[in-house]
Amino acid sequence: VVSRTHGSILETTPTQELIRGIFLQNTEVLPRYTSIEKPTTERNLRVRIHSPVSLDIFDSKGFHTGIATSSTTDLKMIDEQIPNSFYMEFGEGKYIGLDGDDAYTISLNGLDTGTFTLGVDTIENDVVVDKF
């Protein structure tokens, strides 16, 4: 299994089959993982931290999203191993987005002295329905 990110979506077979079908005007049979139906309820989580703290999340299968710790270079590498997850940084703010259908472990490690603010938002159908 090859892990794909948004930047490599055009390299996936289902996406290539969909584009081929559109060009050939043959969209009666959609490729796997493709549907014209929007999910009735889409529940997601957004975890945010503001401070000099690292943010790592592990799912129930042990997959990781956050800064990669196995990198052997000085470059900051990002793991997005949890399916349908993302990791972003803006200044000292760090954000991870996840599906809401799993149990997660959040790991925080201080990078400097100070305080931090941790927030977890539950989002359903693009609307924040709960905040922690």
C-alpha positions as CSV (number, residue, x, y, z in Angstrom):
1,V,0.0,0.0,0.0
2,V,1.4,3.4,-1.0
3,S,0.5,6.3,1.3
4,R,-0.8,9.2,-0.6
5,T,-1.3,12.8,0.4
6,H,-3.4,15.6,-1.2
7,G,-0.3,16.6,-3.3
8,S,-0.2,13.2,-5.0
9,I,-3.9,12.6,-5.4
10,L,-3.6,12.6,-9.2
11,E,-1.3,9.6,-9.0
12,T,-4.0,7.3,-7.6
13,T,-5.7,4.8,-9.9
14,P,-9.3,5.8,-8.8
15,T,-8.6,9.5,-9.6
16,Q,-7.1,8.6,-13.0
17,E,-10.1,6.4,-13.7
18,L,-12.5,9.2,-12.8
19,I,-10.7,11.7,-15.0
20,R,-10.6,9.3,-17.9
21,G,-14.3,8.6,-17.5
22,I,-15.1,12.4,-17.5
23,F,-13.0,12.9,-20.7
24,L,-14.7,10.0,-22.4
25,Q,-18.1,11.1,-21.1
26,N,-18.6,7.8,-19.4
27,T,-19.4,8.4,-15.8
28,E,-22.1,5.8,-15.4
29,V,-19.8,3.4,-13.6
30,L,-17.7,5.2,-11.1
31,P,-14.3,3.9,-9.9
32,R,-13.9,2.5,-6.4
33,Y,-13.9,5.0,-3.5
34,T,-15.9,7.4,-5.7
35,S,-19.5,8.3,-5.1
36,I,-21.9,11.1,-6.1
37,E,-23.5,11.0,-2.7
38,K,-22.3,13.3,0.0
39,P,-22.1,11.5,3.4
40,T,-25.1,12.3,5.5
41,T,-23.1,13.1,8.6
42,E,-19.4,13.8,8.5
43,R,-17.8,14.0,12.0
44,N,-14.3,15.3,12.3
45,L,-12.0,16.4,15.1
46,R,-9.6,19.4,15.1
47,V,-6.9,19.5,17.7
48,R,-5.1,22.7,18.3
49,I,-2.3,23.8,20.5
50,H,-0.8,27.2,21.0
51,S,2.7,27.4,22.7
52,P,6.1,25.9,22.4
53,V,4.8,22.3,22.7
54,S,5.0,19.5,20.1
55,L,1.7,17.9,19.2
56,D,1.5,14.2,18.2
57,I,-1.5,12.0,17.8
58,F,-1.7,8.2,17.6
59,D,-4.8,6.3,16.5
60,S,-6.0,2.9,17.8
61,K,-3.8,1.1,15.3
62,G,-0.6,3.0,16.3
63,F,-0.5,5.3,13.3
64,H,1.0,8.7,13.9
65,T,0.3,12.3,12.7
66,G,2.7,15.0,13.7
67,I,6.3,15.9,13.3
68,A,8.3,12.7,12.3
69,T,10.7,11.5,14.9
70,S,12.4,9.0,12.7
71,S,13.9,11.6,10.4
72,T,17.7,11.4,10.1
73,T,18.1,14.9,8.6
74,D,17.8,18.4,10.1
75,L,14.7,19.0,7.9
76,K,11.4,18.9,9.6
77,M,9.4,16.0,8.2
78,I,5.7,15.5,8.8
79,D,3.9,12.1,9.4
80,E,0.3,11.9,8.3
81,Q,0.0,8.2,8.8
82,I,-3.5,8.3,10.2
83,P,-6.0,8.0,7.3
84,N,-7.7,11.3,6.4
85,S,-5.5,13.3,8.8
86,F,-3.6,16.5,8.4
87,Y,-0.9,18.4,10.3
88,M,-0.3,22.2,10.0
89,E,1.8,24.8,11.8
90,F,1.2,28.6,11.9
91,G,3.8,30.3,14.2
92,E,3.6,28.5,17.5
93,G,0.1,27.1,16.7
94,K,-0.1,23.5,15.7
95,Y,-3.2,21.9,14.2
96,I,-4.2,18.3,13.5
97,G,-7.4,17.2,11.8
98,L,-8.8,13.7,12.1
99,D,-11.9,11.6,11.4
100,G,-14.2,11.4,14.4
101,D,-14.6,7.7,14.2
102,D,-11.6,6.4,16.2
103,A,-10.0,6.6,19.6
104,Y,-6.9,8.8,19.7
105,T,-4.0,9.3,22.1
106,I,-2.6,12.9,22.2
107,S,1.0,13.4,23.2
108,L,2.4,16.8,24.2
109,N,6.1,17.5,24.8
110,G,7.3,20.9,26.0
111,L,9.9,22.6,23.7
112,D,10.4,25.6,25.9
113,T,9.1,27.1,29.2
114,G,5.7,28.7,29.3
115,T,2.0,27.9,29.2
116,F,0.0,26.3,26.5
117,T,-3.6,26.2,25.3
118,L,-5.1,22.9,24.0
119,G,-8.4,22.8,22.2
120,V,-10.3,20.0,20.6
121,D,-13.2,20.8,18.3
122,T,-15.9,18.4,17.1
123,I,-17.1,19.3,13.6
124,E,-20.2,17.9,12.0
125,N,-21.1,18.8,8.4
126,D,-18.6,21.7,8.5
127,V,-20.0,23.2,11.7
128,V,-18.3,23.2,15.1
129,V,-20.7,21.4,17.4
130,D,-18.6,21.0,20.5
131,K,-15.4,22.5,21.9
132,F,-13.1,21.3,24.6
